[in-house]
Amino acid sequence: MEKIRKFIDKPIIKVLSGMRRAGKSTILLLIKDEVLNHVPDKNKIYLNFESIEFFTVNKAEALIEYLKPLIKDLTGKIYFFFDEIQFVENWEQVINGLRVDLDCDIYLTGSNSGLLSGDLASLLAGRYVEFEIQPFSFGEFIRCFDGKAVSREDLFSAFVKTGGMPFLKYFNLEEGPSFKYLNDVYNTVLVKDVLQYNSIRDVDIFNRILDYAMENIGHTFSANSIKNYFKNENRNVSADTVLNYLEYCSKAFIIKTVPRYDTAGKKVLKIDEKYYLTDHGFRQARGFSNTKDIERVLENIVYIELRSRGYEVTIGKVKDKEIDFIAKSENDVSYYQVAYNIGNESTREREFGVYKSIKDNFPKYVLSLDSMDFSQDGIIHKNLIDFLLEYGE
């Protein structure tokens, strides 16, 4: 909200993007009803295109006809709030027309990043700003349960399993209803924002590709490795199909593609990328154990946390070794290694040793769930839960 406030009443379109059910509509209504509470209600026009009321307002012409009587006699600035705008065909032309013809401030939400490509980019280049709405971080998750007699460690264990989709608050940490809800959201996102949106017919292959990516979060793999995996099961799937399906999932904000950065050559590598989930709770809901694969899930949590803090994040390649994350923001750079436990000396040597080849003076961290401080040689060791809770203090 603090980031968005800086753009309110500025002549630039505000686009709230992100996975379905991550909280975009709630933030849109907060802007409408609380931040802009001084504006007369008639000057605030809110349309939710998931509502039955707007099922027939699904083309640009229909949207224009719907809006005409609402804006005809209005004086003063008009505020438009369009929720899930991607359901309207050629919507970008309407938005551009409103921007040109009226004294207005426009807010949009959408659940597919294809929203910001093609015609929109051409029509509105330089005239919009995007905010990706993430599921709850652990800091936000823990505040949902203020007043409950539950330790932060137990809350973190729950967070590792269920993730941070906001609606989980209403299930009071009960795993059964939480996973049922996550499964339903997952299937809705797949059907509406991936399968239907991209006209995918081979649903079985698609599900198997996404399941492979979910099972292997934090592992380096290529489209060819998935292709070979299917070949061993006597299924022919091209590398292009794999890449296209993963790209569709990325555009629906289900997964994040993380490139590798060569610290020696100072360049981003487009091979052997890693994939993480926008919300790791879907992984457990799909039948993969987050506690069994705790190291990779902790990586996923840290990656999303860094993204939520506004960092551009890559994986670091240091000769034949790898740094989990390099986080950059303007002139700020920091390095992160993530581990479950570094009580063992050989594990500490591995996690700290990767930094020996990095000669700059930017902060270098090792994050783990250990309570003892193992900092050494200028490399900072932090308890992972402390790290997740420190932002915004």
Salt bridges, closest charged atoms under 4 A:
GLU2 OE2 - ARG5 NE 3.37
ASP9 OD1 - LYS77 NZ 3.72
ASP33 OD1 - LYS32 NZ 2.88
ASP41 OD1 - LYS44 NZ 3.82
GLU50 OE2 - ARG20 NH1 2.26
GLU50 OE1 - ARG21 NH1 3.59
GLU65 OE2 - LYS68 NZ 3.17
GLU84 OE2 - LYS24 NZ 3.73
ASP105 OD1 - LYS14 NZ 2.44
GLU132 OE2 - LYS256 NZ 2.31
GLU132 OE1 - ARG307 NH2 3.47
GLU153 OE2 - ARG152 NE 3.19
GLU175 OE2 - LYS161 NZ 3.04
ASP184 OD2 - LYS180 NZ 2.83
ASP193 OD1 - ARG20 NH2 2.48
ASP204 OD2 - ARG235 NH2 3.27
ASP211 OD2 - ARG286 NH2 2.97
GLU233 OE1 - ARG208 NH2 2.07
ASP293 OD2 - ARG283 NH2 2.68
ASP293 OD1 - ARG296 NH2 3.16
GLU305 OE2 - ARG309 NE 2.85
GLU322 OE1 - ARG260 NH1 2.75
GLU322 OE2 - LYS274 NZ 2.65
GLU349 OE2 - LYS356 NZ 3.35
GLU351 OE2 - ARG350 NH2 3.02
ASP360 OD1 - LYS364 NZ 3.05
ASP386 OD1 - ARG152 NH1 2.79
GLU390 OE2 - ARG309 NH1 3.62
GLU390 OE1 - LYS382 NZ 2.63
